[in-house]
């Protein structure tokens, strides 16, 4: 029997039909080991009395119900559920976890007790190993404790009536098919995901208690990363596997993605995607596969709700498609800003007795970002109105300083700040892999997470909150100053990577654990099994190697990407950008041949960078001035020209251009400028 890590003193009761034992439940029990209260281990086979079963339920922290046609017809399972109810109400049992293992069953089945169907997201789980990960997540969540304010903040929603009306009109327009994908564009932290969820509830596409499965996407993910993250959810039960991705061509990957999303559609699930330049790239361009995938999905089923940074531009051949609906979200209007502040004070902090005059002073400071209004509410709750008013400058400066406002408090605690630094290296990490790291380095990481959650600098995402994700602004702020993975965390990840690389069953490990293991190994120069190498792993390691000035590694890894026939063009374009920048940095003779493969404004920018490195400043400025015309490269090109002016001791010109650029950026500080996240950020 193989037991996996977690709080060993906790136990879970596995309520199931004996008909599901061999095919599913016994595999789960074997993986959980002594933490499972299960008739194959805890009761004499076939001889368990009702008292023994009740004692088993009472000794457990989690009641796991495996829902299938067999279990719904089982009188024994019904007795177990009935016995568990008073124990749940008295908190003797701390958590109830229903796991749907029969895909023909859904929450509308009349045999499912009403209190379960109405209060829990019943999601199909295709593999026992995924069920083990769900249960392990709940074990770890129990050690985290509850965060009622965090949940209340997540549900806080004010205004947005214009946007809601437009979305409602489109989704209720019966002259058109229901779109497969709903995309809302806007700046980070402006409330795009909240709007999507609220809108779907308003038009009755999801219930008030339903929480969509949430995954983040980064620019480097591409179609391989999207497939891997969706597959990781565990709903798909088809014949394809992510281990097959490296051998698939792009056409086969598109078919795989359609299969995955169709399985979501069949289960009436909606996938909420927090997209950063993967599905909607800079300038609004979309990958050539996205709209065709949406058009190939089952009709009249909304499957994707996507929060993106840039307003999408549908390809000309798909302008009339009804499979994709696009809208945008701006800042809160003045009344919505103050309304959110009042709602936060009332619903979260329990402050009801403030007059209009006591909060009117806040109005001029609020710039339309929900988080700023909440921060103002936190100041008022913490300091009182008078002292908060004296600290009004903090509210005005919040947009520019909000990362340091939260992060600087951890600088005095070296262990906590180092953990934050580690988290900033990854888009998200599972609570499961964090618990494994905790056991290796012997630090109270769950206590740290509790504090981070209370401060609102991270959130729990996924299907059941199994992943921890830093706030985008916090992660970017910390990552800018982090050149190396903290040493003890690197050693821990290399230890975990050995388990990941040698395991017979890759589904034992979630996507984030595999990604972190591969990235740590690539950065350490270790070999990685071919089946685990997808573009996101390569590009993450390339980006970090460039940041660490390990240009030889950048060149070697980039050539590996370019030699792979099955990667989509956009992935290879990113790899070639890093390759050219590293070749320029090292004055490698291969640069002039490689840069010929880069077209358009990017060609001018990279060539200007090369000329600057070579000391050919007039030619460099001429190329940078041509690159300025493209917003994607404008900021970096101006920064390079300022650097050249300083080198040439043209300080007046350097100051004037730097001042102009600073003025242009002041309105978008900390919200992302749209510049390629990669070597161009560090080119100076």
C-alpha positions, 0 to 999 in steps of 0.5 A: 500500500502506497500512502501519500503526504498530508496531515496524517492525523486526519481521516476520511470515510469513503462511502460507496457502493461495493459495485464501484469498489474494484474499478475505482474506490479501492484504488483511491483507498490504496493511495490514501493508505491509513487515512482512508476509513474503508471497509476493505481495511477497517471493517472485517470483509462482509461482516461490518455492523452498523455500529462499526460503520457509524464509529468509522464515520464518527472518527473521520474528518471528511465524509467522501461520497462516491456518487454513481448509479450503484451508490444512489440505489444502495440502501447502505449508502443512504444509511451512511449519508443519513448518519453523517448529517447530524455529525456534519451539523455538529462539526464532528465531521468537518467536511463533506466531499461528493465525488461524481464517478458516473458521467450519466448522473448529474445534480438533477438526479432525483435520487441525490438528496436535495441538500447535496444537489443545491449546495455542492458542485457535483463534478464528474471525476474520470480517474481514481488518481484525480479523486485522490488529489481532490481528497488530499486537497481537502485535507490540506484545506482543513489545515488552512482553516476558513477565511470568511472575509475572503469568500465574502470579498469574492462575492462582492459585486456592485454596478456594471449594469451597462455591461450586464445588460449587453451580455444578457441581451446577447445570451437571450437572443434566440435568433442566434445560437448561444456562443461557445465562448464569452470573452470580456477584455479589460485591465487586470484587477478591473473585475472581469472574472467577477463580471463573467460569473455574475452575468452567468448567474443573472441569466441562469446559466449557473446557479448561485452556489456554482463556482466555475472551474478556473484556470490561468493561462500565460503567453507561453502556454499555447495550445499545449498548455491549455490542453494540459491544464484542462486535462488536469481537471479530470473530467475527460475520460477519453482515450487521449493523454497529455503524455501524447502531446509531444508527438502530436501535430497541431491538427491533432492537438486541435482535435484533442482540445475539441474533445476535452471541451466537448466533455465539459459541455456534456457535463454542463460545466463552464471553464473560467479562464484568466488569460494573459496573452495566450488566447488574446495576444497583444493587439487583439490577435487570436491563435488561428485555432481558437475560433474553429475550436469554438465553432466545432463545439456542441451548439447552444452550449456556453463552455468558455468564459474568458477574461482577457487583457486586450479586446479581441479582434476576430479573424476576417474569415470569422467576423460573422461567427456566433460561436464567440461573443466579445465585450469589454469592461472599463473602470467603475464609474464614480457612483459604482466606486463609492457604492463598492466602498459602502458595500465592503464596509457594510457586508465585510466589516460590519460598519453600517453607521457612516454618514455620506459626509464621513466618506465623501472625502474618499471620492476624489481618491478612487480611480475605478479599480475595485481593489482600491475601493476595498483598500480604502474600506480596510483603512477606514475599518482599521484606523477609523474615519479620522485617521484614515482621512489623514492617510488619504495619500495612501489611497491616492497612491494605491494604484502605483504602490499597491504591490509594495503596500502588501509585500513590504510587511513581509520583508522583516520575516525572511521565511515568509518573504522567501516563500512569496518569492518561490510562489512568484516563480509559478503561475499557480501551485497546488496545495498538495505540492506545497504540502510536500515542500513543507514536509521537506523544508520543515517550515509552517507554509500553511500558516504563511498561506493563511496570512496571505489569504487574509491579506488578499494577496493570493486566492484559491482556484481550480475545481475545488480550490486546490491551487494557490495563485498569487495576485498578478500584481504581487507576483510581477512585483516580487518576480522582478527582483528574483533572479534565482529560485530560493535555494532550499525550495530548488532542492525540494523541487529537484527532490520532487522532480525525481518522483515525477520523472520516474512515476509509472502513472503521470496522473498521480501528479497535478499540472502545477507539480509537473510544471514546477518539477520540469522547470526546476530540472531545466534550470538546473541542467537536469534531463527531463523525460521527453513525454513531459516537455511541452512549450510552456516548460521550455519557454518558462525556463528560457525566460528565467535563464535570460533574466539570470543572464545565462545566455548559453542556456537560453541559446541551447533551449531556444534551438531545442524549441525551434527544432521541434516540428509539432510546436505552433508558430507562435511558440517558435516566434517567442523562442526565436525572440529570446534566441536573437536577444541572447545571441546579440548579448553574446555578440554571437556570429549566428545573430545576423542569420537568425534575425532574418527570420524575425519580421516587422517591427520586432525585427527593427527592435531586435536589430536596434538592440544588436547595434546598441550592444555593438556600439553602433549607436546611430544605426541603433537609434534609427531602428528603435525610432522605427520600432516606436510606431508599434505600441508593442515595442514603444516603451522598450524602444524609448528605454533603449534610446534613453540608454544610448543618450546617457552613454553618449552623455546627451543627458538633456535629450535622455531626460526629456525622453525619459520624462515623456515616457514616464508621463505616458506610463503613469496611468497604467502603472502596475496594470501591465503595459502590453510589452512582451513579457520576456527579454525585452524587459531586461534589455537595458 
